[in-house]
Amino acid sequence: MYLSTGCWQPVYMAKALFHTTLFQQLQQELLLLQGLRAPLDTELQDPGLGIINQSFPHRSFPVGAVHEWISSNAEDAAATTGFMAGILGTLMRKGACLWVSRHRNLFPPALNIFGITPDQVLFVQAPDPKQALWAIEEGLKCETLAAVVGEVPELGFTASRRLQLAVEKSRVTGFIHHRTDRVAEHGACVSRWRIKPIASTLPGGMPGVGFPSWNVELCKIRNGRPGSWKVQWTPQGFSVLPEKMTAQERVIKKAG
Amino acid sequence: MRRYLSIWFPALLADRALRLRPELKDTPFIIAASQRGRLMVKAASSLAVHKGIVQGMAVADAKALLPELTLFHYKAGAEEKLLNRLATWCFRFTPVVAADLPDGILLDISGCAHLWGGEPSYRDTIIRNLTASGYQVRAGIADTVGAAWAIARFEATHFIVAPGQQEAALSALPPAALRLEPPVLERLQKLGFAHTGSFITMPATVLRRRFGQQLLTRIGQALGHLPEAPVPLQPAAVFREQLSCTEPVHTRVAIDIALETLLERLCNSLQQAGRGLRSAIFKIDTVDGGSQQIFIGTNRPVRNGGHLLKLFEPKIATIAPGMGIEVFTLEAPAVEALSGRQEALWNTLGGADTGTELAGLLDRIAGRMGDAAIKRYLPAEHYWPERSVVPGGLFEQPGSAWRSNRPRPVYLLSKPEPVIVAAPVPDYPPMLFRYRGKVHKIAKADGPERIEQEWWLEQSQVRDYYVVEDEEGARYWLFRSGHYGAEKPQWFLHGFFA
């Protein structure tokens, strides 16, 4: 009995190992076909998202991809801009950023606390959404830019596909920010995020307004796992707050 | 055999002033320059001259003569600049032009006059054109520079001296026509020489002993025995290429080919001159005599044909060939020096690239949406939030550091929006505020941060800013305009924090 299991187990394990590597290989190939190539070492830039990285394909924030951000009101839009700026701060070590919008109400000095030198951002004010999309696409084709942020009301499937094709070639990261709730569900973007502000806390229960805190919801991520986290921006960078479990959840977890 | 034409502007500066300000037509005015500590008349308008004001008079005397005199200050080097400009204009008549300071232009017209149908009509054309633009002009033609100069200034009737006839033409003119220094002129006058004819034939040794070498040189130059070469003006290099078609064309493909060819040639000549263009005009002339043009501009000197073609591309569609295009012209009206070193400038925006690609992108965006569409912001040393950033140029470096010690919102409303608040005690943050119909209960607040308006720029009320967070976690920037006093101060929402 002992002998037989002893003989059987290595075979099984080898088979399982073979399957895992095969799966991994296939997965890599699929990702490649979808335009999500594994980041090169030189491209590897970790915005410090911590545990959120586990949700991404290749376990790192997808650069050279188009991310979609949705906010329904001005408060959410401000929160989204803050979170986006935190990621941009890391990406922009590589170069400048193009910020395309129709009405600029971003206040450049605020970018400073998110690690961006505000004078490295080039703002483009487009007269209409069509021109804005054109500028975004041209920007995404320009390899010397680190990122392009576009604030457009909507992005059709064809347009999002075009942007995705542009970044696959140039490896520029695109952020498309929709400041409206009415957004088409389909789209070729790699991910879709919703950021909402949540109450901030100061260490030790001090009074006053604390660090910017957000509820970060990753609604969609191609080849990854969507999820939701509470994130805080501290002077050291992002910090993902541990999930506060309700009493019921604690019981369920204990019970296994 | 050379021929020279000398143009004299008897009232160059006054004419120029009149040209710039036509409303001065009926007012006597003078242009005054300070000389040895006092103001002297440098030029006077014809009305002022009529009243007896002449060049070289003290301004105080002129004012005494004519109290209503208008006075302008002379800018050093004004004539030189003006004469150079006029001389450049004269390039259409001859390739060799020189500015003849202080009040003339000299043209070497050898072999040019017949193109205008002979010397009289050549001279008339020049005079007519200059008179039409508001200048009083006299011009003389002769074999030598000196003779032409003398004829233009001192001859009253015959302005064209036939070849070889300088001596006869000059003999009736006063000695001043020989361009002599004042002491020599004075001595000639003392000795009773009223005309050049009375001493020009005298033996050289006699003249040299009494008047010095200068008189002999001037006589020799005027008569053509001694050489005299004016320093000609160098025409500015023109970057312009032309392409004529053997058959009129009207297809897009043909226009593209023509533009490509012209761009290639233009970029080659720019390369040789070490320059890059800042703007370019593509002109077409159609068979029916029409002319159209499209214009592009770049944000830095460029001589990359491919990039320029891209800038032109969206505008080519606006060309209407009509009956067919005969001639294509590509011109670069604005060029700047372009060396390899300039590429490095773009590193101000970070990154290791040479910047050509990014600059190309910005050119394309500017070409489509206008220059004002692209903005970059630099910190300004002001506390007032609206004034704390200024739009900067693409290559400009920030003059001061970005401040990050005070909280600033991600979104700043361009105009603060009034909100209704309930504040418990003066100088305390409000308990709640109503913005766009929604009541926000304030859970946390920081502040106040008092920001005063800079009184030397603008007068308005002081602002007390509070960072507040409502119960839902959204963070706002509120301020109270003014102090609590007789009337209740108004509260405003000015921004949203991340």
HADDOCK unambig.tbl for C-alpha pairs under 7 A between the chains (distance, minus, plus):
assign (segid A and resid 75 and name CA) (segid B and resid 474 and name CA) 5.97 0.50 0.50
assign (segid A and resid 75 and name CA) (segid B and resid 496 and name CA) 6.36 0.50 0.50
assign (segid A and resid 78 and name CA) (segid B and resid 410 and name CA) 6.03 0.50 0.50
assign (segid A and resid 78 and name CA) (segid B and resid 411 and name CA) 6.26 0.50 0.50
assign (segid A and resid 78 and name CA) (segid B and resid 496 and name CA) 6.05 0.50 0.50
assign (segid A and resid 78 and name CA) (segid B and resid 497 and name CA) 6.05 0.50 0.50
assign (segid A and resid 78 and name CA) (segid B and resid 498 and name CA) 4.75 0.50 0.50
assign (segid A and resid 79 and name CA) (segid B and resid 498 and name CA) 4.08 0.50 0.50
assign (segid A and resid 81 and name CA) (segid B and resid 498 and name CA) 6.80 0.50 0.50
assign (segid A and resid 82 and name CA) (segid B and resid 410 and name CA) 6.99 0.50 0.50
assign (segid A and resid 82 and name CA) (segid B and resid 498 and name CA) 4.81 0.50 0.50
assign (segid A and resid 94 and name CA) (segid B and resid 351 and name CA) 5.28 0.50 0.50
assign (segid A and resid 95 and name CA) (segid B and resid 349 and name CA) 6.72 0.50 0.50
assign (segid A and resid 95 and name CA) (segid B and resid 350 and name CA) 4.83 0.50 0.50
assign (segid A and resid 95 and name CA) (segid B and resid 351 and name CA) 4.21 0.50 0.50
assign (segid A and resid 96 and name CA) (segid B and resid 349 and name CA) 5.74 0.50 0.50
assign (segid A and resid 96 and name CA) (segid B and resid 350 and name CA) 6.15 0.50 0.50
assign (segid A and resid 105 and name CA) (segid B and resid 411 and name CA) 5.50 0.50 0.50
assign (segid A and resid 105 and name CA) (segid B and resid 412 and name CA) 5.71 0.50 0.50
assign (segid A and resid 105 and name CA) (segid B and resid 413 and name CA) 6.23 0.50 0.50
assign (segid A and resid 105 and name CA) (segid B and resid 414 and name CA) 6.91 0.50 0.50
assign (segid A and resid 106 and name CA) (segid B and resid 410 and name CA) 5.78 0.50 0.50
assign (segid A and resid 106 and name CA) (segid B and resid 411 and name CA) 4.60 0.50 0.50
assign (segid A and resid 106 and name CA) (segid B and resid 412 and name CA) 6.24 0.50 0.50
assign (segid A and resid 107 and name CA) (segid B and resid 409 and name CA) 6.82 0.50 0.50
assign (segid A and resid 107 and name CA) (segid B and resid 410 and name CA) 5.39 0.50 0.50
assign (segid A and resid 107 and name CA) (segid B and resid 411 and name CA) 5.37 0.50 0.50
assign (segid A and resid 107 and name CA) (segid B and resid 412 and name CA) 5.49 0.50 0.50
assign (segid A and resid 109 and name CA) (segid B and resid 402 and name CA) 6.73 0.50 0.50
assign (segid A and resid 110 and name CA) (segid B and resid 408 and name CA) 5.28 0.50 0.50
assign (segid A and resid 110 and name CA) (segid B and resid 409 and name CA) 5.83 0.50 0.50
assign (segid A and resid 110 and name CA) (segid B and resid 410 and name CA) 5.20 0.50 0.50
assign (segid A and resid 112 and name CA) (segid B and resid 404 and name CA) 6.47 0.50 0.50
assign (segid A and resid 113 and name CA) (segid B and resid 404 and name CA) 6.36 0.50 0.50
assign (segid A and resid 118 and name CA) (segid B and resid 377 and name CA) 7.00 0.50 0.50
assign (segid A and resid 119 and name CA) (segid B and resid 376 and name CA) 6.12 0.50 0.50
assign (segid A and resid 119 and name CA) (segid B and resid 377 and name CA) 5.42 0.50 0.50
assign (segid A and resid 119 and name CA) (segid B and resid 378 and name CA) 5.65 0.50 0.50
assign (segid A and resid 120 and name CA) (segid B and resid 349 and name CA) 5.39 0.50 0.50
assign (segid A and resid 121 and name CA) (segid B and resid 376 and name CA) 6.52 0.50 0.50
assign (segid A and resid 122 and name CA) (segid B and resid 374 and name CA) 6.82 0.50 0.50
assign (segid A and resid 122 and name CA) (segid B and resid 375 and name CA) 5.95 0.50 0.50
assign (segid A and resid 122 and name CA) (segid B and resid 376 and name CA) 5.12 0.50 0.50
assign (segid A and resid 123 and name CA) (segid B and resid 374 and name CA) 5.65 0.50 0.50
assign (segid A and resid 123 and name CA) (segid B and resid 375 and name CA) 4.98 0.50 0.50
assign (segid A and resid 123 and name CA) (segid B and resid 376 and name CA) 6.03 0.50 0.50
assign (segid A and resid 124 and name CA) (segid B and resid 373 and name CA) 5.38 0.50 0.50
assign (segid A and resid 124 and name CA) (segid B and resid 374 and name CA) 4.58 0.50 0.50
assign (segid A and resid 124 and name CA) (segid B and resid 375 and name CA) 6.32 0.50 0.50
assign (segid A and resid 125 and name CA) (segid B and resid 373 and name CA) 4.87 0.50 0.50
assign (segid A and resid 125 and name CA) (segid B and resid 374 and name CA) 6.50 0.50 0.50
assign (segid A and resid 126 and name CA) (segid B and resid 369 and name CA) 6.90 0.50 0.50
assign (segid A and resid 126 and name CA) (segid B and resid 373 and name CA) 6.60 0.50 0.50
assign (segid A and resid 135 and name CA) (segid B and resid 365 and name CA) 6.65 0.50 0.50
assign (segid A and resid 142 and name CA) (segid B and resid 357 and name CA) 6.64 0.50 0.50
assign (segid A and resid 142 and name CA) (segid B and resid 358 and name CA) 6.64 0.50 0.50
assign (segid A and resid 144 and name CA) (segid B and resid 353 and name CA) 6.48 0.50 0.50
assign (segid A and resid 144 and name CA) (segid B and resid 357 and name CA) 6.90 0.50 0.50
assign (segid A and resid 144 and name CA) (segid B and resid 358 and name CA) 6.43 0.50 0.50
assign (segid A and resid 197 and name CA) (segid B and resid 473 and name CA) 5.43 0.50 0.50
assign (segid A and resid 197 and name CA) (segid B and resid 474 and name CA) 5.34 0.50 0.50
assign (segid A and resid 198 and name CA) (segid B and resid 472 and name CA) 6.36 0.50 0.50
assign (segid A and resid 198 and name CA) (segid B and resid 473 and name CA) 4.07 0.50 0.50
assign (segid A and resid 198 and name CA) (segid B and resid 474 and name CA) 6.54 0.50 0.50
assign (segid A and resid 199 and name CA) (segid B and resid 472 and name CA) 6.53 0.50 0.50
assign (segid A and resid 199 and name CA) (segid B and resid 473 and name CA) 3.79 0.50 0.50
assign (segid A and resid 200 and name CA) (segid B and resid 473 and name CA) 6.81 0.50 0.50
assign (segid A and resid 208 and name CA) (segid B and resid 444 and name CA) 5.32 0.50 0.50
assign (segid A and resid 208 and name CA) (segid B and resid 445 and name CA) 5.18 0.50 0.50
assign (segid A and resid 208 and name CA) (segid B and resid 446 and name CA) 5.28 0.50 0.50
assign (segid A and resid 209 and name CA) (segid B and resid 444 and name CA) 5.62 0.50 0.50
assign (segid A and resid 209 and name CA) (segid B and resid 445 and name CA) 5.72 0.50 0.50
assign (segid A and resid 209 and name CA) (segid B and resid 446 and name CA) 6.06 0.50 0.50
assign (segid A and resid 209 and name CA) (segid B and resid 468 and name CA) 6.91 0.50 0.50
assign (segid A and resid 209 and name CA) (segid B and resid 469 and name CA) 6.67 0.50 0.50
assign (segid A and resid 212 and name CA) (segid B and resid 498 and name CA) 6.02 0.50 0.50
